[in-house]
Amino acid sequence: MRLARGIEKEDVLPTKYIYRHRREVPIVSDPLAVMARLVQASASETHLLYESEKVWSFSSGVLAEIRLRRSGITYRCADDSRELPWPDDPLKTVEKLLAELPVEDWRAYGWGGFELAYVNAGLTELVRDEQLLHLVVPRTEVRLDSGRALLRSVDQEHLQTLSELLAKPAELPVHRTRPVDVETALAEEYRASVGNAVEEIRSTKLQKVILSRRVPVDYSVDLLGTYIEGRKANTPARSFLIGFPEMKAAGFSPEIVAEVSADGRVTSQPLAGTRALTGDAETDRASREVLLNDVKEVFEHAISVKVSCAEMTDVCRPGSVVVDDFMTIKERGTVQHLASSVSGQLADGLSAWSAFRALFPAVTASGVPKRDAYESISRNEQEPRGLYSGTVMTVDSSGAMDSALVLRTIFTESGHSWLQAGAGIVEHSKPEREFRETCEKLLSAALHVVPAQNQ
């Protein structure tokens, strides 16, 4: 059994659970259509769809799970169920519990809320007793890679059902969308909060803060249909569809928080600096030139890259941190961004969780310095962010991790749905421009919302 980096062999319990049932199925259909079919077949189960750079993954059912709340940690694996008090280092405890899993070659899927950052910064007084992290090791897993579906399960009958499903051709359905108005919700309040933040920046050591606003969706949403239509129109770095009991969401992430390979290579991908993407080549080319030469946007991007480099340096081997790509343009749905990529090699004795702790939340969704930005966000935003600007992630027993930044997402919780977007505020920010930027970002999801059939 391969161990997560930094975990000693004697800490790991004997393996009890093995994915005994495995199958490989050739895939000729569009991966999006295949994934949609899997989601439909597993709608009653806890499930998560995750698209990374080259691989589509799907988890169904719960073999083991870890939940983190301000009141403590819940661990469950078959008949082993534990309630643990709030620890001094919650993420270290989560890492240890994962390493102890009696599951061979496990892979966990889940999400972490933005307020997890407050915990890491020692600002627990800002954290309500809400769920902060939920990781699930599934009973059944499917990965699509290079025209093949690789299935594994502890349940032979479920494996057979999904195998038969995957063997059939799949077509992408077309849904009727109902675009959401993004121009009015909290508009004046948002402009005022931008003005407040600019004053904070001028009078404190805060250099940049990302402030967001929520846009409610006033009808029931078909989340799978929204994911399908949104994915057709977006070019995300990662995409996901979450069907967890406490949270459902569909998103088209423009960037990663951290990607860690099994051999310890860490990559982060800061995107900061934004202009609209209209589809008109001449207009978009002109906007691109403005973006590349706008002092405010370039400054906002440069300080984000600087912070990413510093955070990577804290956990990587000396001299290994490099900027692989600097200030190129990435097109993401209805917007284009200034984008960079920073990578390094994990220092000996550190793990993917060390990198995650250093890089989360993304500087492009929080601010500079991060701790001051958290306090500003807490003052200026009306309610906790939860999953927004948090992460959807996978982590496995090899030591690999893939953590997507949760932006361009529609959320559904307790019968209510909403969109959310923010903008990076610096000293020279103008309230109207920052408000307009939130509108441009919101449209990446807002244009593709599919109402439930009963609407």
N, C-alpha and C positions, 0 to 999 in steps of 0.2 A: 504493500500500500504506500503510495506516495504521500508525503506529508507537506503541509503548508510550510513555507520557509519560516524559520524561527521557532518551530514547535518540535519538541523532543519526542523521540519514539516512545519512551516510557510513559508519556502522558496520554497515549492513545489506547482506548479500550479495544478488546478483541472484536473483530468484525462479526456481526450477526446477520446483517442483511446484505444480500447480493442481488444485483439486477440479473437474475438467471435467464430471463426471457429476452432474447435479442433478435432483431431481424433487420435486413437491409432491403429497401424497396426502390427500384428505379423511378424517378420522377420526370415526367415530360411536361407537366403543366406549369404555369406561372407560380413561383413560390408563394406569392401573395394569395393566390386562389387556394393553394394547398393549405396554407396557414388558416385561412378563413374557414375552411371546412373542418379543421381540427378544433378551432374555437367553438364552432356550432355543436360539434359532437361532445364537447366537454363543458358545455355552458353551466351545468349543475355542479361542477367540480371547481375547487380552487385552481386557477390556471393563470399562466403568464406567457405571453408571446414576446420574444425579444429578437430583434434583427440587429446583428452587428455588421461589420464591414463586409464579410463574405458569407456568413453563416446565419441561417434563421433557426431559432430554437423555440421549443414549446414544452412547457411543463404542465402536468395535470395530476391532481390529487396531492395528498400530503402524507409523506412517509415520516418526515421529521420537520419541526419548525422551531424557530426562535423569535420571540416577540420582546421588544424593549419598550417599556413605558417609564415615565418618571418615577412611578411607584416600585419598579423592579423589572425583573426578567422572567419570562415564562419559557421553559424548555419542554418540548414534548417529542418523544420518539417511541412509537408503539406504546408499551405499557409503562415506560419510564416518563413520568411527568413531574416537573419540579417548578416551584416558585422561589426565585432567588431575590434577596433584597437588593436595593440599588447599590451597585459596587462603586469603588473609587474610580475605576477606569472601565466604563461600560463596554467600549469597543474591544478592549483586551479580553474581557470576559466572554463576549460574543465569539471572538476568534478561538478562544480555548474550548468553548462548547462545540464549535464546529469541528475542531481537531479531534474531539472525543467521540464524534458521531460513530456509532457502530454500523456504518454503511460503507461498503467498499466502493471506491472511485466515485464519491458523492459529488454532486453539483447542486448548489443552492441558487434559487431565484428569489428576488424580492425587491423591496423598496426602502429608502430611508428618507425621512422628512427633513426639511431645512433646519428645523429647530434642534436637530442633532448637533449642528454646529455650535449652538449655545452651550451644550453640554461639554463639547471638546474645549471650549474657551473658558470653562469655569463659570459661565453665566447661568447657572441652574435656576436662579431666581426669575429668569425670563421664560422658563419652561413650565407649561401646564402639565397636568397628568393626562397626557395624550400619547397615542402610539407614535414612537419615533423611528422604529425599525421593525421590519417583519421579513424574515427569510424562511423559505420553504425548500426542503429537499423533496422532490416529487416522487410519486409512485410510478409515474410513467413519463418518459422524456423522448422527444423527437427532435432530431437535428437535420436540417436540410443543407447539404453542401455538395457542390459540383454535380448536380443532377441526381443525387442519391438522398434518400431519407433513411437515417439510422435511428432505429427504435430500440428502446430498452425499457423493461418494466419488471416490477415484482409481481405483476398480475397477468398471467398468460391469456386470460379471456379478453382483457382490455387491449393487450398487445395485438391479438388476432383481429379484434374489431377495427382498430386503427389501421392495421396493415391492409385490410380489405378496403377500407375507405381511401387510403392513399393510392391503391392500385388503380382506382378509377380516374378517368380524366376529370379535371376540375376547371370550371370557367368562372371568371370574375363577374359577379353580379353588378348591375348598375342601379344606383339608388337615387331617389329624389332628395335633394338637399334643401335645407332652409337656412340660408345665411343668417348669422347673428349680428345685430347692430352693435358695433364696437365704439361708436362715437360719443355716447351719452353717459354711460355708467361711470359715476365718480369723476366726471371730467373736471369740474371746478375744484373738487377736493384734491385731485391729483396735481393740477397746476399749482395749487397752494403748497402742497407738500414739496414740490420741486423747489419753489422759492425758499421754503424753510431749510431745505437741505443745502442750497447754495450758501445761505447765511451761516449754517453750521460749518461748512467747508472753509469759509473765509475767516472764521473766528476760532477754529479748533485745528487739531492735527489731522482731521479727516480730509482725505484727498479726493475720494470717489465713493459714491454709494449708489447701489441699484435700488430704486423704489418701484414698486409694482402696484397694479390695480386689478381688481376682480371685475369681470363682466358676467352677470348671471344669464343663464339660458332659461327662458320661461316656459319651456315645454320638455316633455320626456324625450330622452335621446336614445337612439339606436347606436350603441357604442361601437359595435362591430362594423356596421355600415359606415359610420363616421370614420373609423380607422381605414377602411378600404378606400373610401373616396379621398380622404386626406393623404393617404400614402401614394395614390396615383398622381397627385398633384405636387407632392413635396420631394425634395432630394435631401433627406436627413442623414446625419452621421450615424444615428441609431434610431430605431422606431420600436414601439412597444404597445402592448395592450394588456392591461392588468384586470383580472377578475378575481380579486380577493374579497373576503367577506366584508372588511371594513372600508375598502376603497376600490373603485373601478376608474380606470383612466385609459385614454388612448393618446399617444403622443408621437411627435416627430422631432426628436432631439437634434438641435443643430451642432452640438459638440459633446465631447466626452469630458468627464471629470478626471478619470484615470483609466488607463488600460495597462495592465501588468501581465506580462507573459510568464509562463512557468519557469523560465530561466532568470526572471527578475528584471526584465527590461520594462521601464516605466515610461509611459507617454501621456502627456496632457495636451489639450488643444484649445487654448484661449481664443474666443471670438469676441471682439469688442469693436464698435464702430459700425454704424448701420445706415443704409439708405434703402428706399423702396425698390422693388423689382417688379416692373409693370408688364413685361412681355414685349414691349416695344424696344427694338434693338437700339435705336438712336437715343431714346430717352434713358435707357438703362446704361448705355455707354457714357452719357453725360453725367449721370448720377455717380457712376463709378469713379470718374475723374474728380468730381467734387469730393467724394469720400476719401480718396487717396491723398487729397491736398487740404483737407479741412483740419485746421490746427487742433480744434477741440477733439475731433474723432481720433486723430493720430495720437494725441496725448493720452486719451482714454485707453487706447489700445496698448501703447508702449508701457504704461505703468502696470497694466494687467500682465503683460509678458514678463516684466521685471519681477513681479510678485511670484509668478509661476516658477521662474528660474530659482528664486530664493527658496521657495518651498521644496522644490526638487533637490536642491543642494543639501537641505537638511537631512534627507533620507537616502541620498545616492553616494556612490563612491566618489571621492575627490577627483575632479577633473573630467568626470563622465557626463556632466549635464551640458547639453548642446541645444541651440535653437535650430531645428532642422528646416524650418520654413518660417519666414517672417513677413507679415503684412501682405499676404496675397489675398485675393478676393475669393470668397466662397459664396455660392448661391444657395439659399435655403428658403424654398417656397416663395413667399411674397416679399422677401428681403434679400439683400446682399450684405456681407459682413467683411470687415478686415479680419484675417485669420492668421494664426501662427501655430507652430507645433514645437513642443519642448520635450526632450527625452533624456533619460539617464539610466544608469545601472544601479539597482538597489544595493545599498551597503550590506556587507556580510552581517548575518544575524537578524536582518529586518525582513518583514513580510509585506505582502500586498496590502494588508491592513495598515501597516506603517505608512505606506504611500497614500492610502485613502485618507488617513487621519491628517496628513500634511496638506493634502490638496482639496479636501472637502470643507465647505462647499466651494464650487468654482468661484474664483475671484471675479469672474465676469457676471456672476449673479448675486454677489454680496457687496464687495467694495474694498477700499484700501485706506488705512489698515483694516483688516477684517474685523477685529474686535470692536473698533469704533463704529464700523459700518453696521454690525449687528445691533448695537444700541440705537443707532439712528433709524434703522428699519423698524425696530420695536416701537419707537416713539411715533414714527410717521405713518405706519400702515395700521389699518383698523383691526386686523385679526391675524392669528398665526398663519404662516404660509402652508404648513403641512407638506404635502408632496411637491407643491410648486417650488422650483429651484432646488429641490432635493435630488434624489437619484433613484433610478431603476437599475438594478445590477445583477450580475451573475458572479459567483465565486466558487472555486472548486478545489478538490483535494490536491491537485498538482501545484497549487500556489498561484494559479492564474485568477485574474479578476477583470471584469469589464464593467465600468460604471458610467452610465449616461446621465447627462444633465437634463433635468425635467423642465423643459420649456416647450412652447408651441403644443400645448396639451389641453385636452378637455377632461374635466374631472367630474365624477359623480359620487356623491356620498350622502347617505341618509335621505335619498329621494330628490336631492337637489344637484343640478349640474351648473358648471361655470367654466369660464376661460380666465386666464390671467397672463399678464405680460408686464415687463418693466423696462426701464431705460437707465443707462448709466449717467449719473449726475456728477459733474465736476464744476469747478469754479465758474467757468464760462458758459454753463448750460442756460438755455432759455426755456421757460416753462412750456410755451406752445410747441416748440420743436420736440421736446421730450415727450409731451403728450402725443404728438403726431407719430413719434417712433413706436409708442405702445400700440397705436392703431395698426401701423404697418405690420408689426409682429403678430398681433392678434389675428389678422386675416389669414395667416398660414393655416389656422385651424377653423376660424369662424366661417369661412366660405364653404366648408365641407361638412357641416353638421347635418346629420340625417335624423329626422324626427322618428320616434317610435311609431309603429304601425297604427296605434290607436289614436294618433294625433290628427 
